[in-house]
Amino acid sequence: MTEVRGTPKLYDVNGKNYWYDIYRTGSTQHRTYIGEDTPELRTRLEQVARIKAEAAEGDGQRTRLVRLLRAEGLAPMDGGTGSLLAAMARIGVFRLGGTVIGTQAFKLYEAELGVKLGYADFAMTGDVDIASFERLSVALEDTVTEPLNDVLGNLSFDPVPSIDKGKVWRWRQTRRELLVEFLTPSFEADEGLKPLPSLGVSAQSLHYLNFLLARPIPAVGLYRSGVLVQIPRPEAFAIHKLIVAARREGRDAIKARKDRAQAALLIAALAEDRPGELAEAWEEARAGGAKWCEKIDATLARMPETRALLTAL
């Protein structure tokens, strides 16, 4: 019964009383059937009300902390991204291994590292990328509490058709031009679509993504009373960006430039405050083989200051 999301309300339907859960997602109001009015159901609803009141008190304390962090200059999440990640957290996406990657993760490293990254315009993006291991998703034998397609639909996201019929890995919210994508590591020659059973979606598989997803860390997004998510370790994110930049160079120069800028900022901060962790990630990536080193070196050829920091570790 703790799945009641809004305010229970009693309705008279043909002379009988029924309880409905009234709640909003964005500007849309929803009404979900709870059950026929009985003494037992009223008791359960009273228990839910007490639990929600206790949770609201905790939310108030967290809201004050979020307000303080904002006052210190940490960047808040915009409403579209915040409401999306809050909905995912609510149904268990991050509990089940989902990890926020890309620029939305980069923005959260200011709080993790305690530094101002000064990312400016190259941190702007209309994408939210969620990644998870396919093998972990299968092994968990657990699923999100609500279908992701329904949750995304309630937030006005529409599935984007893919070449493989029946497999959806991207959703677009046209009113905000926001795109959410699901990704997973590829351990094969190709980079096809793979299932993520625990999340109930398909995912685009990508090489080198396993390095990014190893040993993720918790992070809090500054939206309302805070959103608990999961992000890659900053040192893994930084080194992975060197690989991604080389893969994009020539076909997406703008994103490749953003990858290099994010890597440079993080590596400079980590070389100062966490050189041991950075050195470990650097050595781990270079131990990946000739292709890994080739891509890293190709990117660093355009980043002499960053290359100097890494070679000095």
Order of alpha helices (4+ residues) and beta strands (2+ residues): beta-beta-beta-alpha-alpha-beta-alpha-alpha-beta-alpha-alpha-beta-beta-beta-beta-beta-alpha-beta-beta-alpha-alpha-alpha-alpha-alpha
